[in-house]
Amino acid sequence: MCCKWCTLWLLVAVVSCLHLAAADRDSDRDRDSDYYTAAVVEFRPAIAGASSAQLLAENLAAYLELIQSANGTTDIIVFPEATLNSLLQLTAVPKPSNLSLCHTQTDAEEEEGDVAEFMRQLACAAVEAQTYLLFNVKERENCNQQQNDNDNIIDKDKNIDNDKNIDNDNNIDNNNNVNSDNNNNVNIDNNNNVNIDNNNNIDNDNNFDSDKNIDNNIETDNNNNIDNDTDNDNDCPARGYRLYNTNVVFDRRGAIVSRYRKWNLYLEPLLNRTAAPEIAIFETDFNVTFGHFVCFDMLFYTPAQELAERYNIRNIIVTKMFNSELPFLTASQLQQGWAWGNQVNLLAAGASLPQGGITGSGIYAGQRGALVRRMVGDSATSGVRQLLVARVARRPELEPDEVTPDVERSTEAAQRQLVMLQQPQLRDFATWQVPLVNGSVQRRRLCHTDLCCDFELSLQLPEAALECEYRLGVFVGQRRYEEAQQSVVRLCGVFACRDGSVESCGQLPGMAKVTSGGEPGNGEIQALTLQFNTLRVRGEFVARPRRLLMPSTLSESLYALQATELDWSVLQAADVAENATADSAPTHVQLQLKKPQQQLLTFAIYGNYFDDDQRVGGATTAATASTGLVIGCLLLMRLQL
């Protein structure tokens, strides 16, 4: 009898232990489901020294080696814009479907034209590595016959994919040898010239009907697919096909689950746009919904801001070949500020061509700052091929225990040898040169049209001679880019200048040590030693339905300050004054240092107003970024071919 009861109790204990173990496993799974592992690639394309086919082969080999180097640990890997094929090595991109491209040809492919072999190899790489894969291609779409169906499919439950608009910035044919080290970096010997073809017509093939709804103004059929109406081929180019700058997403089976054709083209005259902007969203098997776009799109409401604001996508991907611009729009600085202002996770993969001012990749977790990032700050180098990996919380607004922010980089070695553009409207700013007074608190209020900002700071002067000057600045004006693209910028901040002139602001002081002969030398660069003991900027920004307010900070290392180094607060209109409304009262924004800082280049509040009137404050202040674009334009033109 005793043994019988003992046996019964033993069975109960065993069952209880099994239930507890299962509960622990479920808890672990739930905890793991709150995170995913992402990788972005800072990638130097091979750009000269061989035929376009050979350059493509070299780039593809480097892509495959980087995917393999992740050792199957990633959920998604992102490659940058315009670093794979060129306009001489085009590919068709089939519609999203459940069919794998690995070793097979689908009926859709036969209908849409030739899918290049490199697409199949990347599909197989995604299968082998068991990872999602996002990359960017130059796409050819035949249009010599009328097309009545839609090239974009938006699947609310799986994919919201809209055809992509093309970024003419870059196509790169590469000729490089790939040698990977134990750190999973791929180093390539390059004698690279850049082949770019910028002759693209902008003809559009697809319409996205924003009046239809799935939660976010999208209408579905019974399969939750949304077909965008397409125009007929009345606008088909004489060549019989369209060219797009296209993001492609493979899932772990090697099936295309999303594609996006770049809408906001920049220096890409040969490329086409779709008839209407596309919204590209896809869901994954690790319970994360992503939206994605290309490079220059980031500066506009559609599609970039629309993904975060209208569709409430909290995990966003951008492929980039971006020319940095001082003092407010360097690559990693913009990426971190954009993620911060929108409170989203941002996966940004950038091309690495520092000789053309092109570099900048990272993974950013909203207002927690950067998780991992890379800027190559020496124009003398040929760039890098590096996989940047981070564990990311699905919801950036949470305080996850398993997410580790990147270190503070504001005290790292100065990177002043990167060739960058300069903000073209500095002369239009309301500015004030900061008096170099040791220790005393200085206060100043500056206004420009409808924006007023208050500054408070105190300095600690070095014993040695100062390397630069600083100015306070406030600006409201229309910022024009290429063609009809524009937005209104409202900003206020502190920025470094090479000397006392406004024209020198945004130029890095002390670019290199000067030899006795008066020529730049290769000696170590002297870091800025003037210290801001305290610094606070407060602005009163007008309310508008479509805008983005974000911090814009930059140290000499060419990285933004982390959340441990600054405080950011936004008081909406109704929070500021009783009886105020969001439409009538300004938004009060404050940016403040948490600790003293040296090596500071920019400390500003940057507002991008997407639908503001073109005439601001009674006067039109339009300008193009012509200053300094020559280098970037020539580089991009060569990269296209």
C-alpha positions in Angstrom: 0.0 0.0 0.0 2.8 2.4 0.9 4.7 1.6 -2.3 1.5 2.1 -4.2 1.1 5.6 -2.8 4.8 6.3 -3.2 4.5 5.4 -6.9 1.5 7.7 -7.3 3.2 10.6 -5.6 6.3 10.0 -7.8 4.1 10.1 -10.9 2.5 13.3 -9.8 5.9 14.8 -9.1 7.2 13.8 -12.6 4.2 15.2 -14.3 4.5 18.5 -12.4 8.2 18.8 -13.3 7.3 18.2 -17.0 4.7 20.9 -16.8 7.1 23.3 -15.2 9.8 22.5 -17.8 7.2 23.1 -20.6 6.2 26.4 -19.0 9.8 27.4 -18.8 10.3 26.6 -22.4 7.2 28.6 -23.3 8.4 31.5 -21.3 11.8 31.3 -23.0 10.0 31.2 -26.4 7.9 34.2 -25.4 10.9 36.1 -24.3 12.8 35.2 -27.5 9.8 36.2 -29.6 10.2 39.8 -28.2 13.5 40.0 -30.0 15.1 39.3 -33.4 18.6 39.3 -34.7 19.3 41.7 -37.6 22.3 42.5 -39.7 23.0 45.4 -42.0 26.0 45.5 -44.3 28.3 48.5 -44.9 29.4 47.4 -48.4 32.1 48.7 -50.7 31.1 47.7 -54.2 33.6 46.8 -56.9 33.4 49.6 -59.4 36.1 49.3 -62.0 38.8 47.3 -63.6 36.7 44.6 -65.4 33.6 44.1 -67.5 30.2 44.7 -66.0 29.6 40.9 -65.8 32.9 40.4 -63.9 32.1 43.2 -61.5 28.7 41.8 -60.8 30.3 38.4 -60.1 32.7 40.0 -57.7 29.9 41.8 -55.8 27.8 38.7 -55.7 30.7 36.6 -54.4 31.1 39.2 -51.6 27.4 39.2 -50.8 27.4 35.4 -50.6 30.4 35.3 -48.3 28.9 37.9 -46.0 25.7 35.9 -45.8 27.7 32.8 -45.0 29.7 34.6 -42.4 26.6 35.2 -40.3 26.6 31.4 -39.6 22.8 31.2 -39.7 22.4 33.4 -36.7 20.4 36.2 -38.2 16.7 36.6 -38.9 17.2 39.2 -41.5 20.2 40.6 -43.4 20.1 43.9 -45.3 22.4 45.0 -48.1 22.7 48.6 -49.4 21.4 50.4 -52.4 23.2 50.1 -55.8 26.0 47.8 -54.8 25.2 44.6 -56.8 24.2 44.9 -60.5 24.3 47.8 -63.0 22.3 49.0 -65.9 24.4 46.7 -68.1 23.4 43.7 -66.0 19.6 44.1 -65.4 17.2 41.6 -63.9 13.4 41.2 -63.9 11.9 41.1 -60.4 8.7 38.9 -60.2 5.7 39.8 -58.1 5.7 38.6 -54.5 4.5 35.0 -54.3 4.9 31.9 -52.3 7.1 30.3 -54.9 10.9 30.0 -54.3 13.3 31.3 -56.9 15.9 28.9 -55.8 16.6 26.6 -58.8 13.2 27.1 -60.2 11.5 29.3 -62.8 7.9 30.3 -62.2 5.2 31.2 -64.6 5.3 34.7 -63.3 9.0 35.0 -64.2 8.2 33.8 -67.8 5.5 36.5 -68.0 7.6 39.3 -66.6 10.9 38.7 -68.4 14.3 37.3 -67.6 15.2 36.9 -63.9 19.0 37.0 -63.7 20.9 34.1 -62.3 22.3 36.1 -59.4 18.7 36.4 -58.1 18.5 32.6 -57.9 21.8 32.4 -56.2 20.7 34.9 -53.5 17.4 33.0 -53.1 19.4 29.8 -52.5 21.7 31.7 -50.1 18.6 32.8 -48.1 17.4 29.2 -48.0 20.8 27.9 -46.9 21.3 30.5 -44.2 17.6 30.3 -43.2 17.3 34.1 -43.1 15.3 36.8 -44.7 17.3 38.8 -47.2 16.7 42.3 -48.4 18.9 43.8 -51.2 18.6 46.4 -54.0 18.8 45.9 -57.8 18.5 47.7 -61.0 15.3 46.2 -62.5 14.1 45.9 -66.0 10.3 45.7 -66.7 9.1 45.1 -70.2 6.2 47.3 -71.2 5.7 46.8 -74.9 2.4 45.1 -74.2 -0.6 46.5 -72.3 -0.5 45.3 -68.6 -3.9 45.2 -66.9 -2.8 43.5 -63.7 -0.9 45.1 -60.8 2.7 44.7 -60.1 2.3 45.3 -56.4 0.6 43.0 -54.0 -0.1 44.1 -50.5 -0.9 41.3 -48.1 -2.0 42.7 -44.8 -1.3 39.4 -43.0 1.9 38.6 -44.8 3.1 41.3 -47.1 2.2 44.9 -47.9 4.4 45.2 -50.9 4.3 47.9 -53.4 6.5 48.2 -56.4 9.6 50.2 -55.9 10.7 53.4 -57.3 14.1 53.6 -58.5 17.1 55.3 -57.1 19.2 56.4 -59.9 22.0 57.2 -57.5 24.0 54.1 -58.0 24.7 51.0 -59.9 28.0 49.5 -59.4 29.9 47.0 -61.4 32.6 45.6 -59.3 35.9 43.9 -59.7 37.2 42.8 -56.3 38.8 39.9 -54.6 37.1 38.8 -51.4 39.1 37.9 -48.3 37.1 37.4 -45.2 38.7 37.5 -41.8 37.7 35.9 -38.5 35.6 38.9 -37.6 33.2 38.3 -40.4 34.5 41.3 -42.2 35.2 41.0 -45.9 38.1 42.9 -47.2 38.5 43.4 -50.8 41.3 44.8 -52.9 39.9 47.3 -55.2 41.2 49.5 -57.9 37.8 50.8 -58.5 36.5 53.3 -60.9 32.9 54.1 -60.6 30.6 53.3 -63.5 27.3 55.1 -63.3 24.7 55.7 -65.8 22.3 58.5 -65.0 20.2 58.7 -68.0 16.8 57.5 -66.9 13.3 58.5 -68.0 10.8 58.5 -65.3 7.9 56.5 -66.5 5.5 54.9 -64.1 3.8 51.6 -64.2 1.8 51.2 -61.1 -0.8 53.1 -59.1 -1.3 52.7 -55.4 -4.8 53.5 -54.4 -4.6 55.2 -51.1 -8.3 55.5 -50.8 -8.7 51.8 -50.1 -8.3 50.5 -46.6 -6.9 47.7 -44.6 -6.7 49.4 -41.2 -4.5 52.0 -42.9 -6.5 52.9 -45.9 -6.0 49.6 -47.8 -8.8 47.5 -49.3 -8.3 43.8 -49.5 -9.9 41.0 -51.4 -10.8 37.6 -49.8 -7.1 36.6 -49.8 -6.0 39.9 -48.1 -4.2 40.8 -51.2 -4.4 44.3 -52.6 -3.8 44.9 -56.3 -2.8 48.4 -57.3 -4.3 49.5 -60.6 -1.7 50.1 -63.3 -1.7 52.4 -66.2 -1.7 51.0 -69.7 1.6 51.4 -71.6 0.9 54.7 -73.2 3.8 56.1 -71.3 6.1 53.2 -72.2 9.6 54.4 -73.2 10.6 54.0 -76.8 13.2 51.4 -75.7 10.2 49.1 -74.7 11.0 48.7 -71.1 11.2 50.6 -67.8 14.1 50.8 -65.4 13.6 50.8 -61.6 15.7 51.1 -58.5 14.1 48.2 -56.6 14.4 46.6 -53.2 13.8 42.9 -53.1 13.0 40.7 -50.1 13.4 37.0 -49.9 12.1 34.9 -47.1 13.7 31.8 -45.7 12.3 29.7 -48.5 13.8 31.9 -51.2 10.4 33.4 -52.2 10.0 37.0 -53.0 7.7 38.4 -50.2 8.1 42.1 -51.0 9.5 44.5 -53.6 9.6 48.3 -53.7 10.5 50.6 -56.6 12.0 53.9 -55.5 9.8 56.9 -55.7 12.0 59.9 -54.8 14.7 59.7 -57.4 17.9 61.6 -56.9 20.3 62.3 -59.8 18.8 59.3 -61.7 17.7 60.5 -65.1 17.6 57.1 -66.7 15.3 55.5 -64.1 11.6 55.4 -64.1 9.0 55.9 -61.3 5.7 54.1 -60.9 2.5 55.9 -61.7 1.9 56.5 -58.0 4.1 56.0 -54.8 4.1 52.5 -53.4 4.0 51.4 -49.8 6.1 48.3 -49.2 5.3 46.3 -46.0 5.9 42.6 -45.2 5.4 40.3 -42.3 7.8 37.7 -41.1 7.8 34.3 -39.4 9.4 35.9 -36.3 6.4 38.2 -35.7 7.8 41.4 -36.9 6.2 43.6 -39.6 8.7 45.6 -41.7 8.3 48.5 -44.0 11.1 49.5 -46.4 12.2 52.2 -48.8 15.3 53.5 -50.6 17.8 56.2 -49.6 16.5 59.7 -50.6 12.9 58.6 -49.7 13.9 59.2 -46.1 13.6 63.0 -46.5 10.0 62.9 -47.6 6.6 62.0 -46.3 5.9 59.4 -48.9 6.7 56.6 -48.5 9.2 56.9 -45.5 7.4 59.0 -43.0 4.1 57.5 -44.1 5.2 54.1 -43.0 5.8 55.2 -39.5 3.0 57.8 -39.1 0.1 56.5 -41.2 0.7 52.7 -41.1 2.3 52.6 -37.7 5.1 50.4 -38.7 7.6 50.1 -35.9 10.4 48.3 -37.7 11.7 50.0 -40.9 14.5 49.2 -43.3 16.3 51.6 -45.7 18.9 50.8 -48.3 21.2 53.7 -48.9 24.0 55.2 -51.1 24.0 58.5 -49.3 26.1 61.6 -49.7 26.6 63.1 -46.2 26.0 66.8 -45.7 27.3 68.9 -42.9 26.2 70.1 -40.4 22.8 68.4 -40.1 22.5 65.6 -42.6 25.4 63.2 -42.3 24.4 59.6 -42.8 24.5 58.0 -39.4 23.4 61.3 -37.8 20.3 61.4 -40.0 19.5 57.7 -39.5 19.7 58.0 -35.7 17.7 61.2 -35.6 15.0 59.8 -37.9 14.6 56.6 -35.8 14.6 58.7 -32.6 12.0 61.2 -33.9 9.7 58.4 -35.2 10.4 56.1 -32.2 11.0 53.2 -34.5 13.6 50.5 -35.0 15.6 51.4 -38.2 17.8 49.0 -40.1 20.0 51.1 -42.4 22.5 49.5 -44.8 24.8 51.9 -46.6 27.3 51.8 -49.5 30.9 52.4 -48.5 32.6 54.7 -51.0 34.2 57.3 -48.7 36.2 58.7 -51.6 32.8 60.1 -52.8 31.5 61.0 -49.3 29.3 57.9 -49.3 29.3 55.8 -46.1 27.0 55.2 -43.1 25.2 52.1 -41.8 23.6 51.1 -38.5 20.8 49.6 -36.5 18.9 52.1 -34.3 16.3 51.5 -31.5 14.2 54.6 -31.4 15.0 56.9 -28.4 17.4 54.2 -27.0 19.8 55.3 -29.7 22.2 53.3 -31.9 22.7 49.6 -31.3 25.5 49.3 -33.8 26.8 51.7 -36.5 29.7 52.4 -38.9 31.0 55.5 -40.6 34.2 55.3 -42.6 35.6 58.8 -42.1 38.7 58.7 -44.3 38.3 59.6 -47.9 41.7 58.0 -48.7 40.3 54.6 -47.9 38.4 52.5 -50.4 35.6 51.6 -48.0 34.8 48.4 -46.1 32.7 45.3 -46.3 31.4 44.7 -42.8 28.4 42.9 -41.3 26.9 44.8 -38.4 24.8 42.6 -36.2 22.5 43.5 -33.3 19.7 41.9 -31.2 16.7 44.1 -31.6 13.5 44.4 -29.5 10.3 44.1 -31.6 8.9 47.1 -29.9 11.4 50.0 -29.6 9.3 51.8 -27.0 9.9 49.1 -24.4 12.9 48.9 -22.1 14.3 45.5 -23.1 16.9 43.7 -20.9 18.6 42.0 -23.8 19.3 45.0 -26.1 22.7 46.6 -25.6 23.1 50.1 -27.1 26.3 51.0 -28.9 29.0 52.8 -26.8 29.3 56.5 -26.6 31.5 57.5 -29.6 31.6 61.3 -29.0 35.2 61.0 -27.6 36.5 58.7 -30.3 39.2 59.8 -32.8 38.2 62.6 -35.1 37.2 61.7 -38.6 37.7 64.9 -40.6 39.0 63.5 -43.9 35.6 62.5 -45.4 34.6 64.6 -48.3 31.1 65.9 -47.6 28.5 68.3 -48.9 27.6 71.5 -47.1 24.2 72.9 -46.2 23.6 75.4 -49.1 21.5 78.0 -47.3 23.7 78.9 -44.3 23.7 82.5 -45.4 20.0 82.7 -44.9 20.2 81.6 -41.3 19.7 84.0 -38.4 23.0 83.4 -36.6 25.1 84.6 -33.6 28.8 83.9 -33.1 29.3 82.5 -29.6 31.7 84.7 -27.6 34.6 82.6 -26.2 34.1 83.3 -22.5 35.4 80.9 -20.0 32.9 79.5 -17.5 30.1 82.2 -17.6 26.6 81.1 -18.6 25.5 82.7 -21.9 21.9 83.1 -23.0 20.6 84.2 -26.3 17.2 84.2 -28.1 17.1 84.1 -31.9 14.1 84.2 -34.3 13.7 83.5 -38.0 10.2 84.0 -39.5 7.9 81.9 -37.4 10.5 80.0 -35.3 12.1 81.4 -32.1 14.7 79.5 -30.1 16.4 80.0 -26.7 20.0 79.0 -26.2 21.8 78.6 -22.9 25.5 77.4 -22.7 28.7 77.6 -20.7 32.2 76.9 -22.0 35.5 75.7 -20.7 38.3 77.1 -22.9 41.4 75.1 -23.6 44.9 76.5 -22.9 45.9 75.9 -26.5 44.6 78.0 -29.4 41.1 77.2 -30.5 40.6 75.1 -33.6 37.2 76.5 -34.6 34.4 78.9 -33.8 30.8 78.2 -32.9 27.6 79.8 -34.0 24.0 79.6 -32.8 21.6 79.4 -35.8 17.8 79.5 -36.5 16.4 78.8 -39.9 13.0 78.5 -41.6 12.9 78.0 -45.3 12.1 75.8 -48.2 14.7 73.1 -49.0 14.7 72.1 -52.7 16.5 69.0 -53.9 16.2 67.7 -57.4 13.4 68.5 -59.8 10.2 69.5 -57.9 11.2 67.8 -54.7 11.0 70.1 -51.7 10.1 70.4 -48.0 10.2 73.2 -45.5 12.9 72.9 -42.8 12.7 74.5 -39.4 15.7 74.1 -37.2 17.7 75.7 -34.4 21.0 74.7 -33.0 24.7 75.1 -32.4 27.3 74.2 -35.0 31.0 74.4 -35.5 32.6 76.7 -38.1 36.2 76.7 -39.4 36.5 80.4 -38.8 34.3 83.3 -37.9 32.4 83.4 -41.2 29.0 81.8 -41.7 30.2 80.3 -45.0 32.7 78.2 -43.1 30.1 76.6 -40.9 29.7 72.9 -41.5 33.3 72.6 -42.7 35.4 70.4 -40.6 38.2 72.4 -38.9 41.8 71.2 -39.1 41.2 68.7 -41.9 44.8 67.4 -41.6 48.0 68.4 -39.9 49.9 70.9 -42.1 53.6 70.2 -42.9 56.3 72.8 -42.7 56.0 73.3 -46.5 52.4 74.4 -46.0 50.9 71.3 -47.5 48.5 68.9 -45.8 50.3 66.1 -44.1 49.4 62.7 -42.8 50.0 63.4 -39.2 47.5 62.8 -36.4 44.5 65.1 -36.4 44.2 67.3 -33.3 40.8 66.8 -31.7 38.7 69.8 -30.7 39.4 70.7 -27.1 36.8 73.4 -26.4 34.3 71.9 -23.9 30.6 72.7 -23.5 30.0 72.3 -19.8 26.3 73.0 -20.3 24.2 73.4 -23.5 20.5 73.7 -23.9 18.4 74.5 -27.0 14.7 75.2 -26.8 12.5 75.9 -29.8 8.9 76.9 -30.4 7.9 74.9 -33.5 4.6 75.6 -35.3 2.1 72.8 -35.4 1.5 71.1 -38.8 -0.3 67.8 -39.6 2.7 66.3 -41.4 6.1 66.9 -39.9 9.0 65.2 -38.2 10.9 66.8 -35.2 14.2 65.0 -34.4 17.5 65.6 -32.6 20.4 66.3 -34.9 23.7 65.8 -33.1 27.2 65.1 -34.3 30.6 64.7 -32.8 34.0 64.7 -34.6 33.8 61.0 -34.8 30.9 61.5 -37.2 28.5 59.7 -34.9 25.5 61.2 -33.1 25.3 61.5 -29.3 23.7 58.6 -27.5 20.7 58.7 -25.1 23.1 58.6 -22.2 24.6 61.9 -23.4 21.5 64.0 -24.1 17.9 64.8 -22.9 15.1 65.3 -25.4 11.6 66.5 -24.6 8.6 67.5 -26.6 5.6 69.3 -25.1 2.7 69.3 -27.4 0.6 72.5 -27.7 -2.2 71.4 -25.4 0.4 70.5 -22.7 2.0 73.9 -22.8 -0.9 76.4 -22.2 -4.4 76.0 -20.9 -7.0 76.3 -23.7 -4.4 75.8 -26.3 -5.1 73.5 -29.2 -2.7 71.4 -31.4 -3.5 73.6 -34.3 -3.0 77.0 -32.7 -0.1 76.8 -30.2 3.5 75.9 -31.0 5.2 72.7 -29.9 7.9 73.3 -27.4 11.0 71.1 -28.0 14.1 71.0 -25.8 17.5 69.4 -26.4 20.0 69.4 -23.5 23.4 67.9 -22.7 23.5 65.5 -19.8 27.3 65.8 -19.4 30.1 68.0 -20.6 31.1 67.5 -24.2 34.2 68.2 -26.3 34.5 67.5 -30.1 31.0 68.7 -30.7 30.2 69.6 -34.3 26.4 69.9 -34.2 23.7 70.1 -31.5 20.4 71.0 -33.0 16.6 70.4 -33.2 15.7 69.6 -36.8 12.1 69.9 -38.1 11.1 68.5 -41.5 7.7 69.9 -42.6 6.4 67.9 -45.5 3.2 69.7 -46.6 4.0 73.3 -45.6 3.4 76.2 -47.9 6.2 76.9 -50.3 6.2 80.5 -49.2 7.4 80.7 -45.6 7.2 83.9 -43.6 6.1 85.9 -46.6 9.2 85.1 -48.6 10.3 82.1 -50.6 13.7 80.8 -49.5 14.4 78.0 -52.0 17.8 76.6 -52.8 19.3 73.6 -54.3 22.1 71.6 -52.9 24.4 72.6 -55.7 27.4 73.4 -53.6 29.6 70.4 -53.3 27.4 68.1 -55.5 29.9 67.9 -58.3 31.9 65.1 -56.7 28.8 63.1 -55.7 27.2 63.6 -59.1 30.2 62.4 -61.1 30.6 59.4 -58.8 27.0 58.5 -59.1 26.9 58.9 -62.8 29.8 56.4 -63.2 28.2 53.9 -60.8 25.1 53.5 -62.9 26.9 51.8 -65.8 
